Amino acid sequence: MKYELMALVGNGKWIDTLSQSNNISWSSDKDTLGIELSFDTLINLVEGTHIILKIDSKVSFTGILVKKNKKKLSYSYTCFDYAWYLNKNTESIIQFNKVTADVAINQLCSKFGVKCNCVKIKYIVQDTAETTVTGTTSTNATTSGNSIVDVAKKYLGVKYVWGGTTPSGFDCSGFVQYVFGQVKVNISRTTYTQIKEGTSIAKSNLQAGDIVFFGSNASNPTHEALYIGGGNVIQSPHTGDVVKITPLSAMSNYITARRIKIPNVVTSASTNSVATTSGTVTATKSTESTTISTKISKVYRNQTLSAIIDDILNNATLELGTKYIKEMISDILYIRVLREYKIFPTFLLQNDVVVSSSIENMVNKVVVLSSDDANKNILTTVSDAKNITTYGGLQAVLAVEKADESHAKFIADKYLLANNKIFKSTTLNIVVLSGGEEIRSNRVIGLNITSMRINGWYSVKSTSCQLVNNQLKASITIEW
């Protein structure tokens, strides 16, 4: 791979400092907005200098020199990407009145001249094998209700993950959305909104590919599945279970079914083909602007831009059951669903993989309160008595705005499903051969390490990269 460490010097020209620099390293963490980069060089740069790191002519880091240490013969620098400004700037007071979350974030960013875009990332991916090198190919496929079923069956056995929207883990609506996305049919993210899409279908007229919904009533659906014919559905049921086929007759609280129109022909041209040691992954990525429907009515005082955005996104996550994150790329702040950004680096694993497991973040009891200052009532409580007996009580208290009891229970159930488990993680120490520019936290990476039962797409918790003798070494911590 080719590397460039560019600095914008006083005369307005970019210079490549790489040949006179060493100890180049950068890191990211899911809980910290932004990337930190440090390096030593013989060149005397001033604080505030703009810095760009490129890998194979692709930008990996864009930011500003914040700290400088002068040594006897060289200089050491610490740089942060432009998210640094979001962490430093404080808004004295700002009020939002029933605006959607994406609009609130854009209003906030515009006050400080920060570019912002809420995006949806779409992929066509035909495997979940290890990541590796890219090429090009073209594919054509015909689709129908039966082909939707064929796509869905490819993911039998994939584990349930609350908020999951990829083959490393699905929740019920994330599974259905992903399957339709594979045939280029875009549907909304949640059960609450999918029940309003397409055409209503009587139970007696069900066909393969219809979406069936379950719950107390049409305004409060709590689960969904895909009808596959023969009186059966395919579903991603709940934590501890996997995508599986179930008789419709065994499902309780049936509400309704919706039929989504599917085009007869879907063509995908010039996609990226990723060859692997265990097969081939075909993937192409595109982005489009999107909205986050959660309404924000709140006053914020003396908080950083980053903290305000975090609170807005947390409200959206609680209401919609979808985990949103923020990520600064160049000088644009992107808001997206956590598990939408897939990366495909090629690498060599340097040592054995050690998997850690912990109950530190387990939650087996969830209490939902009204966040109304005048009336902090308990709206609902859900728990797992068996897990409490085994591990002891591990409680989380959530405060939500203007939620009724039924929606509070939806929030509590989703949160419990996501966190009532033993969390696992591992750190991969690798030598990167290609794709290093996209390695950072809050993205997902495809892995197949059979000996450790690691197979699928995994969330990147943190990364640490170092350029040594023109070779990129990285430590990537994943969690599931």
ZIRA-V919657 format. One record per residue. N is the residue number from 0. RES is the residue in one small letter. PHI is phi as a letter, one per 20 degrees, with the letter a starting at -180 (NA if undefined). PSI is psi in whole degrees, 0 to 359 (none if undefined). BURIAL is 1 if it has 24 or more other ideal C-beta (glycine too) atoms within 12 Angstrom, else 0. Layout:
# ZIRA-V919657
n:N res:RES phi:PHI psi:PSI burial:BURIAL
n:N res:RES phi:PHI psi:PSI burial:BURIAL
This chain:
# ZIRA-V919657
n:0 res:m phi:NA psi:151 burial:1
n:1 res:k phi:d psi:136 burial:0
n:2 res:y phi:c psi:145 burial:1
n:3 res:e phi:c psi:134 burial:1
n:4 res:l phi:d psi:96 burial:1
n:5 res:m phi:e psi:141 burial:1
n:6 res:a phi:c psi:137 burial:1
n:7 res:l phi:e psi:105 burial:0
n:8 res:v phi:e psi:179 burial:0
n:9 res:g phi:g psi:330 burial:0
n:10 res:n phi:e psi:11 burial:0
n:11 res:g phi:m psi:15 burial:0
n:12 res:k phi:d psi:146 burial:0
n:13 res:w phi:e psi:131 burial:0
n:14 res:i phi:c psi:147 burial:1
n:15 res:d phi:e psi:114 burial:0
n:16 res:t phi:e psi:1 burial:1
n:17 res:l phi:g psi:318 burial:1
n:18 res:s phi:f psi:342 burial:0
n:19 res:q phi:d psi:19 burial:0
n:20 res:s phi:c psi:156 burial:1
n:21 res:n phi:b psi:184 burial:1
n:22 res:n phi:l psi:42 burial:0
n:23 res:i phi:e psi:121 burial:1
n:24 res:s phi:b psi:153 burial:1
n:25 res:w phi:b psi:155 burial:1
n:26 res:s phi:b psi:160 burial:1
n:27 res:s phi:b psi:156 burial:1
n:28 res:d phi:b psi:144 burial:0
n:29 res:k phi:f psi:334 burial:1
n:30 res:d phi:e psi:359 burial:0
n:31 res:t phi:c psi:121 burial:1
n:32 res:l phi:f psi:125 burial:1
n:33 res:g phi:o psi:169 burial:1
n:34 res:i phi:d psi:140 burial:1
n:35 res:e phi:d psi:131 burial:1
n:36 res:l phi:c psi:138 burial:1
n:37 res:s phi:c psi:151 burial:1
n:38 res:f phi:a psi:159 burial:1
n:39 res:d phi:d psi:146 burial:1
n:40 res:t phi:b psi:160 burial:1
n:41 res:l phi:e psi:349 burial:0
n:42 res:i phi:e psi:135 burial:1
n:43 res:n phi:e psi:106 burial:0
n:44 res:l phi:d psi:155 burial:1
n:45 res:v phi:e psi:154 burial:0
n:46 res:e phi:g psi:141 burial:0
n:47 res:g phi:n psi:356 burial:0
n:48 res:t phi:f psi:137 burial:1
n:49 res:h phi:e psi:136 burial:1
n:50 res:i phi:c psi:139 burial:1
n:51 res:i phi:c psi:131 burial:1
n:52 res:l phi:d psi:125 burial:1
n:53 res:k phi:d psi:142 burial:1
n:54 res:i phi:c psi:119 burial:1
n:55 res:d phi:l psi:45 burial:0
n:56 res:s phi:m psi:6 burial:0
n:57 res:k phi:d psi:137 burial:0
n:58 res:v phi:f psi:125 burial:1
n:59 res:s phi:d psi:329 burial:1
n:60 res:f phi:b psi:135 burial:1
n:61 res:t phi:c psi:125 burial:1
n:62 res:g phi:a psi:204 burial:1
n:63 res:i phi:c psi:142 burial:1
n:64 res:l phi:f psi:118 burial:1
n:65 res:v phi:d psi:323 burial:1
n:66 res:k phi:c psi:141 burial:0
n:67 res:k phi:c psi:133 burial:1
n:68 res:n phi:c psi:124 burial:0
n:69 res:k phi:e psi:124 burial:0
n:70 res:k phi:d psi:185 burial:0
n:71 res:k phi:f psi:315 burial:0
n:72 res:l phi:c psi:357 burial:0
n:73 res:s phi:b psi:183 burial:0
n:74 res:y phi:c psi:145 burial:1
n:75 res:s phi:d psi:137 burial:1
n:76 res:y phi:c psi:145 burial:1
n:77 res:t phi:d psi:129 burial:1
n:78 res:c phi:c psi:152 burial:1
n:79 res:f phi:c psi:147 burial:1
n:80 res:d phi:f psi:177 burial:1
n:81 res:y phi:f psi:353 burial:1
n:82 res:a phi:f psi:342 burial:1
n:83 res:w phi:g psi:323 burial:1
n:84 res:y phi:f psi:327 burial:1
n:85 res:l phi:f psi:329 burial:1
n:86 res:n phi:e psi:341 burial:1
n:87 res:k phi:e psi:322 burial:0
n:88 res:n phi:f psi:133 burial:1
n:89 res:t phi:d psi:132 burial:0
n:90 res:e phi:e psi:122 burial:1
n:91 res:s phi:f psi:315 burial:0
n:92 res:i phi:a psi:136 burial:0
n:93 res:i phi:b psi:139 burial:1
n:94 res:q phi:c psi:136 burial:0
n:95 res:f phi:d psi:137 burial:1
n:96 res:n phi:c psi:94 burial:0
n:97 res:k phi:l psi:45 burial:0
n:98 res:v phi:d psi:153 burial:0
n:99 res:t phi:f psi:158 burial:1
n:100 res:a phi:g psi:319 burial:1
n:101 res:d phi:f psi:322 burial:1
n:102 res:v phi:f psi:318 burial:1
n:103 res:a phi:g psi:315 burial:1
n:104 res:i phi:f psi:319 burial:1
n:105 res:n phi:f psi:321 burial:1
n:106 res:q phi:f psi:316 burial:1
n:107 res:l phi:f psi:312 burial:1
n:108 res:c phi:f psi:323 burial:1
n:109 res:s phi:f psi:331 burial:0
n:110 res:k phi:f psi:334 burial:0
n:111 res:f phi:d psi:13 burial:1
n:112 res:g phi:m psi:25 burial:0
n:113 res:v phi:e psi:126 burial:1
n:114 res:k phi:f psi:139 burial:0
n:115 res:c phi:b psi:143 burial:1
n:116 res:n phi:b psi:122 burial:1
n:117 res:c phi:e psi:120 burial:1
n:118 res:v phi:c psi:157 burial:1
n:119 res:k phi:d psi:128 burial:1
n:120 res:i phi:d psi:129 burial:1
n:121 res:k phi:d psi:140 burial:1
n:122 res:y phi:c psi:150 burial:1
n:123 res:i phi:d psi:111 burial:1
n:124 res:v phi:c psi:129 burial:1
n:125 res:q phi:d psi:28 burial:1
n:126 res:d phi:a psi:169 burial:1
n:127 res:t phi:c psi:34 burial:1
n:128 res:a phi:f psi:184 burial:1
n:129 res:e phi:f psi:151 burial:1
n:130 res:t phi:f psi:149 burial:1
n:131 res:t phi:a psi:211 burial:1
n:132 res:v phi:e psi:158 burial:0
n:133 res:t phi:d psi:152 burial:1
n:134 res:g phi:b psi:205 burial:0
n:135 res:t phi:c psi:154 burial:0
n:136 res:t phi:b psi:173 burial:0
n:137 res:s phi:c psi:144 burial:0
n:138 res:t phi:c psi:153 burial:1
n:139 res:n phi:c psi:143 burial:0
n:140 res:a phi:b psi:142 burial:1
n:141 res:t phi:e psi:145 burial:0
n:142 res:t phi:c psi:153 burial:1
n:143 res:s phi:b psi:185 burial:0
n:144 res:g phi:g psi:321 burial:1
n:145 res:n phi:f psi:325 burial:0
n:146 res:s phi:f psi:330 burial:1
n:147 res:i phi:g psi:317 burial:1
n:148 res:v phi:f psi:318 burial:1
n:149 res:d phi:f psi:318 burial:1
n:150 res:v phi:f psi:313 burial:1
n:151 res:a phi:g psi:321 burial:1
n:152 res:k phi:f psi:340 burial:1
n:153 res:k phi:f psi:338 burial:0
n:154 res:y phi:d psi:16 burial:1
n:155 res:l phi:g psi:132 burial:1
n:156 res:g phi:n psi:350 burial:0
n:157 res:v phi:f psi:135 burial:1
n:158 res:k phi:f psi:153 burial:1
n:159 res:y phi:f psi:132 burial:1
n:160 res:v phi:c psi:125 burial:1
n:161 res:w phi:f psi:130 burial:1
n:162 res:g phi:m psi:1 burial:1
n:163 res:g phi:f psi:136 burial:1
n:164 res:t phi:c psi:14 burial:1
n:165 res:t phi:c psi:169 burial:1
n:166 res:p phi:f psi:358 burial:1
n:167 res:s phi:e psi:352 burial:1
n:168 res:g phi:r psi:132 burial:1
n:169 res:f phi:c psi:145 burial:1
n:170 res:d phi:e psi:182 burial:1
n:171 res:c phi:f psi:312 burial:1
n:172 res:s phi:f psi:328 burial:1
n:173 res:g phi:f psi:323 burial:1
n:174 res:f phi:f psi:311 burial:1
n:175 res:v phi:f psi:316 burial:1
n:176 res:q phi:f psi:317 burial:1
n:177 res:y phi:f psi:316 burial:1
n:178 res:v phi:f psi:314 burial:1
n:179 res:f phi:f psi:324 burial:1
n:180 res:g phi:f psi:331 burial:1
n:181 res:q phi:f psi:339 burial:1
n:182 res:v phi:d psi:25 burial:1
n:183 res:k phi:m psi:36 burial:1
n:184 res:v phi:d psi:113 burial:1
n:185 res:n phi:e psi:121 burial:0
n:186 res:i phi:c psi:165 burial:1
n:187 res:s phi:f psi:176 burial:1
n:188 res:r phi:e psi:324 burial:1
n:189 res:t phi:d psi:161 burial:1
n:190 res:t phi:g psi:322 burial:1
n:191 res:y phi:g psi:324 burial:1
n:192 res:t phi:e psi:327 burial:1
n:193 res:q phi:f psi:331 burial:1
n:194 res:i phi:f psi:347 burial:1
n:195 res:k phi:e psi:357 burial:0
n:196 res:e phi:e psi:159 burial:1
n:197 res:g phi:m psi:208 burial:1
n:198 res:t phi:d psi:138 burial:0
n:199 res:s phi:f psi:136 burial:0
n:200 res:i phi:c psi:133 burial:1
n:201 res:a phi:f psi:149 burial:0
n:202 res:k phi:g psi:328 burial:0
n:203 res:s phi:f psi:346 burial:0
n:204 res:n phi:d psi:20 burial:0
n:205 res:l phi:f psi:140 burial:1
n:206 res:q phi:c psi:160 burial:1
n:207 res:a phi:g psi:132 burial:1
n:208 res:g phi:o psi:350 burial:1
n:209 res:d phi:f psi:146 burial:1
n:210 res:i phi:e psi:127 burial:1
n:211 res:v phi:d psi:142 burial:1
n:212 res:f phi:c psi:149 burial:1
n:213 res:f phi:c psi:151 burial:1
n:214 res:g phi:q psi:193 burial:1
n:215 res:s phi:f psi:323 burial:0
n:216 res:n phi:a psi:176 burial:0
n:217 res:a phi:f psi:338 burial:0
n:218 res:s phi:e psi:355 burial:0
n:219 res:n phi:b psi:58 burial:1
n:220 res:p phi:f psi:140 burial:1
n:221 res:t phi:d psi:351 burial:1
n:222 res:h phi:b psi:158 burial:1
n:223 res:e phi:b psi:163 burial:1
n:224 res:a phi:b psi:171 burial:1
n:225 res:l phi:d psi:127 burial:1
n:226 res:y phi:f psi:132 burial:1
n:227 res:i phi:d psi:6 burial:1
n:228 res:g phi:n psi:165 burial:1
n:229 res:g phi:m psi:20 burial:0
n:230 res:g phi:m psi:17 burial:0
n:231 res:n phi:c psi:157 burial:1
n:232 res:v phi:c psi:159 burial:1
n:233 res:i phi:d psi:134 burial:1
n:234 res:q phi:b psi:159 burial:1
n:235 res:s phi:d psi:101 burial:1
n:236 res:p phi:f psi:299 burial:1
n:237 res:h phi:a psi:170 burial:1
n:238 res:t phi:g psi:136 burial:1
n:239 res:g phi:n psi:353 burial:0
n:240 res:d phi:d psi:180 burial:1
n:241 res:v phi:c psi:168 burial:1
n:242 res:v phi:g psi:128 burial:1
n:243 res:k phi:b psi:168 burial:1
n:244 res:i phi:e psi:133 burial:1
n:245 res:t phi:c psi:141 burial:1
n:246 res:p phi:f psi:135 burial:0
n:247 res:l phi:g psi:327 burial:1
n:248 res:s phi:f psi:340 burial:0
n:249 res:a phi:e psi:355 burial:0
n:250 res:m phi:e psi:132 burial:1
n:251 res:s phi:e psi:163 burial:0
n:252 res:n phi:m psi:42 burial:0
n:253 res:y phi:f psi:134 burial:1
n:254 res:i phi:d psi:298 burial:1
n:255 res:t phi:a psi:181 burial:1
n:256 res:a phi:c psi:151 burial:1
n:257 res:r phi:c psi:143 burial:1
n:258 res:r phi:d psi:124 burial:1
n:259 res:i phi:e psi:131 burial:1
n:260 res:k phi:f psi:131 burial:0
n:261 res:i phi:d psi:129 burial:1
n:262 res:p phi:f psi:153 burial:0
n:263 res:n phi:f psi:328 burial:0
n:264 res:v phi:c psi:134 burial:0
n:265 res:v phi:c psi:128 burial:0
n:266 res:t phi:d psi:130 burial:0
n:267 res:s phi:c psi:116 burial:1
n:268 res:a phi:d psi:147 burial:0
n:269 res:s phi:l psi:52 burial:0
n:270 res:t phi:e psi:164 burial:1
n:271 res:n phi:e psi:126 burial:1
n:272 res:s phi:d psi:128 burial:1
n:273 res:v phi:d psi:106 burial:1
n:274 res:a phi:f psi:140 burial:1
n:275 res:t phi:c psi:170 burial:1
n:276 res:t phi:f psi:342 burial:0
n:277 res:s phi:d psi:9 burial:0
n:278 res:g phi:q psi:209 burial:0
n:279 res:t phi:c psi:133 burial:1
n:280 res:v phi:d psi:128 burial:1
n:281 res:t phi:d psi:122 burial:1
n:282 res:a phi:b psi:141 burial:1
n:283 res:t phi:c psi:142 burial:1
n:284 res:k phi:d psi:140 burial:1
n:285 res:s phi:b psi:157 burial:0
n:286 res:t phi:c psi:151 burial:0
n:287 res:e phi:b psi:151 burial:0
n:288 res:s phi:f psi:148 burial:0
n:289 res:t phi:b psi:177 burial:1
n:290 res:t phi:c psi:159 burial:1
n:291 res:i phi:c psi:111 burial:1
n:292 res:s phi:f psi:347 burial:1
n:293 res:t phi:g psi:130 burial:1
n:294 res:k phi:e psi:132 burial:1
n:295 res:i phi:d psi:122 burial:1
n:296 res:s phi:c psi:96 burial:0
n:297 res:k phi:a psi:152 burial:1
n:298 res:v phi:d psi:129 burial:0
n:299 res:y phi:d psi:135 burial:1
n:300 res:r phi:c psi:132 burial:0
n:301 res:n phi:l psi:49 burial:0
n:302 res:q phi:c psi:153 burial:0
n:303 res:t phi:f psi:158 burial:1
n:304 res:l phi:g psi:319 burial:1
n:305 res:s phi:f psi:317 burial:1
n:306 res:a phi:f psi:322 burial:1
n:307 res:i phi:f psi:315 burial:1
n:308 res:i phi:f psi:319 burial:1
n:309 res:d phi:g psi:317 burial:1
n:310 res:d phi:f psi:319 burial:1
n:311 res:i phi:f psi:315 burial:1
n:312 res:l phi:f psi:326 burial:1
n:313 res:n phi:f psi:320 burial:1
n:314 res:n phi:f psi:319 burial:1
n:315 res:a phi:f psi:319 burial:1
n:316 res:t phi:f psi:317 burial:1
n:317 res:l phi:f psi:318 burial:1
n:318 res:e phi:f psi:318 burial:1
n:319 res:l phi:e psi:346 burial:1
n:320 res:g phi:m psi:19 burial:1
n:321 res:t phi:c psi:129 burial:1
n:322 res:k phi:e psi:118 burial:1
n:323 res:y phi:d psi:149 burial:1
n:324 res:i phi:c psi:164 burial:1
n:325 res:k phi:d psi:147 burial:1
n:326 res:e phi:b psi:127 burial:1
n:327 res:m phi:e psi:120 burial:1
n:328 res:i phi:c psi:117 burial:1
n:329 res:s phi:l psi:237 burial:1
n:330 res:d phi:d psi:21 burial:1
n:331 res:i phi:d psi:132 burial:1
n:332 res:l phi:e psi:120 burial:1
n:333 res:y phi:d psi:137 burial:1
n:334 res:i phi:d psi:128 burial:1
n:335 res:r phi:b psi:171 burial:1
n:336 res:v phi:f psi:140 burial:1
n:337 res:l phi:g psi:307 burial:1
n:338 res:r phi:e psi:19 burial:1
n:339 res:e phi:e psi:334 burial:1
n:340 res:y phi:e psi:105 burial:1
n:341 res:k phi:e psi:144 burial:1
n:342 res:i phi:c psi:152 burial:1
n:343 res:f phi:c psi:58 burial:1
n:344 res:p phi:f psi:154 burial:1
n:345 res:t phi:d psi:136 burial:1
n:346 res:f phi:b psi:164 burial:1
n:347 res:l phi:d psi:130 burial:0
n:348 res:l phi:e psi:126 burial:1
n:349 res:q phi:e psi:333 burial:0
n:350 res:n phi:b psi:178 burial:0
n:351 res:d phi:f psi:152 burial:0
n:352 res:v phi:e psi:131 burial:1
n:353 res:v phi:d psi:122 burial:0
n:354 res:v phi:e psi:126 burial:1
n:355 res:s phi:d psi:146 burial:0
n:356 res:s phi:c psi:148 burial:0
n:357 res:s phi:b psi:150 burial:0
n:358 res:i phi:d psi:12 burial:0
n:359 res:e phi:g psi:323 burial:0
n:360 res:n phi:d psi:10 burial:0
n:361 res:m phi:f psi:142 burial:1
n:362 res:v phi:c psi:122 burial:1
n:363 res:n phi:d psi:8 burial:1
n:364 res:k phi:b psi:132 burial:1
n:365 res:v phi:c psi:127 burial:1
n:366 res:v phi:d psi:128 burial:1
n:367 res:v phi:d psi:124 burial:1
n:368 res:l phi:d psi:155 burial:1
n:369 res:s phi:f psi:136 burial:1
n:370 res:s phi:e psi:3 burial:1
n:371 res:d phi:f psi:119 burial:0
n:372 res:d phi:g psi:328 burial:0
n:373 res:a phi:e psi:348 burial:0
n:374 res:n phi:b psi:77 burial:0
n:375 res:k phi:e psi:71 burial:0
n:376 res:n phi:e psi:151 burial:0
n:377 res:i phi:f psi:120 burial:0
n:378 res:l phi:e psi:323 burial:1
n:379 res:t phi:a psi:159 burial:1
n:380 res:t phi:c psi:129 burial:1
n:381 res:v phi:c psi:150 burial:1
n:382 res:s phi:b psi:166 burial:1
n:383 res:d phi:d psi:98 burial:1
n:384 res:a phi:f psi:322 burial:0
n:385 res:k phi:f psi:315 burial:0
n:386 res:n phi:f psi:324 burial:1
n:387 res:i phi:f psi:320 burial:0
n:388 res:t phi:f psi:322 burial:0
n:389 res:t phi:f psi:314 burial:0
n:390 res:y phi:d psi:352 burial:0
n:391 res:g phi:n psi:165 burial:0
n:392 res:g phi:f psi:127 burial:0
n:393 res:l phi:c psi:96 burial:1
n:394 res:q phi:d psi:143 burial:1
n:395 res:a phi:c psi:139 burial:1
n:396 res:v phi:d psi:124 burial:0
n:397 res:l phi:d psi:135 burial:1
n:398 res:a phi:d psi:124 burial:1
n:399 res:v phi:c psi:154 burial:1
n:400 res:e phi:e psi:129 burial:1
n:401 res:k phi:l psi:49 burial:0
n:402 res:a phi:d psi:139 burial:1
n:403 res:d phi:e psi:176 burial:0
n:404 res:e phi:f psi:321 burial:0
n:405 res:s phi:f psi:318 burial:0
n:406 res:h phi:f psi:327 burial:1
n:407 res:a phi:f psi:321 burial:1
n:408 res:k phi:f psi:322 burial:1
n:409 res:f phi:g psi:314 burial:1
n:410 res:i phi:f psi:314 burial:1
n:411 res:a phi:f psi:317 burial:1
n:412 res:d phi:f psi:315 burial:1
n:413 res:k phi:f psi:317 burial:1
n:414 res:y phi:f psi:319 burial:1
n:415 res:l phi:f psi:318 burial:1
n:416 res:l phi:f psi:323 burial:1
n:417 res:a phi:f psi:331 burial:1
n:418 res:n phi:d psi:355 burial:1
n:419 res:n phi:e psi:69 burial:1
n:420 res:k phi:a psi:168 burial:1
n:421 res:i phi:e psi:122 burial:1
n:422 res:f phi:e psi:140 burial:1
n:423 res:k phi:c psi:153 burial:1
n:424 res:s phi:b psi:160 burial:1
n:425 res:t phi:b psi:155 burial:1
n:426 res:t phi:d psi:125 burial:1
n:427 res:l phi:e psi:120 burial:1
n:428 res:n phi:e psi:116 burial:0
n:429 res:i phi:c psi:159 burial:1
n:430 res:v phi:d psi:120 burial:1
n:431 res:v phi:e psi:129 burial:1
n:432 res:l phi:e psi:328 burial:1
n:433 res:s phi:a psi:161 burial:1
n:434 res:g phi:m psi:16 burial:1
n:435 res:g phi:f psi:337 burial:1
n:436 res:e phi:f psi:342 burial:1
n:437 res:e phi:d psi:2 burial:1
n:438 res:i phi:f psi:111 burial:1
n:439 res:r phi:a psi:167 burial:1
n:440 res:s phi:f psi:165 burial:1
n:441 res:n phi:m psi:24 burial:1
n:442 res:r phi:d psi:176 burial:1
n:443 res:v phi:c psi:145 burial:1
n:444 res:i phi:c psi:137 burial:1
n:445 res:g phi:e psi:129 burial:1
n:446 res:l phi:c psi:149 burial:1
n:447 res:n phi:b psi:92 burial:1
n:448 res:i phi:d psi:89 burial:1
n:449 res:t phi:g psi:320 burial:0
n:450 res:s phi:f psi:334 burial:0
n:451 res:m phi:d psi:11 burial:0
n:452 res:r phi:l psi:37 burial:0
n:453 res:i phi:d psi:113 burial:1
n:454 res:n phi:b psi:107 burial:1
n:455 res:g phi:q psi:202 burial:1
n:456 res:w phi:d psi:131 burial:1
n:457 res:y phi:c psi:141 burial:1
n:458 res:s phi:f psi:136 burial:1
n:459 res:v phi:e psi:116 burial:1
n:460 res:k phi:e psi:315 burial:1
n:461 res:s phi:b psi:158 burial:1
n:462 res:t phi:c psi:149 burial:1
n:463 res:s phi:b psi:119 burial:1
n:464 res:c phi:d psi:146 burial:1
n:465 res:q phi:b psi:134 burial:1
n:466 res:l phi:e psi:113 burial:1
n:467 res:v phi:c psi:116 burial:0
n:468 res:n phi:l psi:47 burial:0
n:469 res:n phi:m psi:24 burial:0
n:470 res:q phi:c psi:131 burial:0
n:471 res:l phi:e psi:118 burial:1
n:472 res:k phi:d psi:142 burial:1
n:473 res:a phi:b psi:149 burial:1
n:474 res:s phi:d psi:122 burial:1
n:475 res:i phi:d psi:118 burial:1
n:476 res:t phi:e psi:124 burial:1
n:477 res:i phi:d psi:158 burial:1
n:478 res:e phi:b psi:153 burial:1
n:479 res:w phi:b psi:none burial:1
